[in-house]
Amino acid sequence: MTSFSDLADEVASLEQRVSDAVFDAVRAQLRDGADDAARDVERQLARARRSLQKAEAILRGVSTD
């Protein structure tokens, strides 16, 4: 069975990948000129990142007693 700490580590890794994608999206907006579609992608990625951060915090707070 996977421990909650291990799951939290996996979620943190995924959050980092999404965070990198957010920065890539912002860089593309700056380079290519921001359009509505690019802004929507950045917003959706940012929401996903925040949700992953919350999930990690919850998993780290789970007691295994």
Secondary structure, DSSP 8 states (H G I E B T S, - for coil): ---HHHHHHHHHHHHHHHHHHHHHHHHHHHHH---HHHHHHHHHHHHHHHHHHHHHHHHHH----
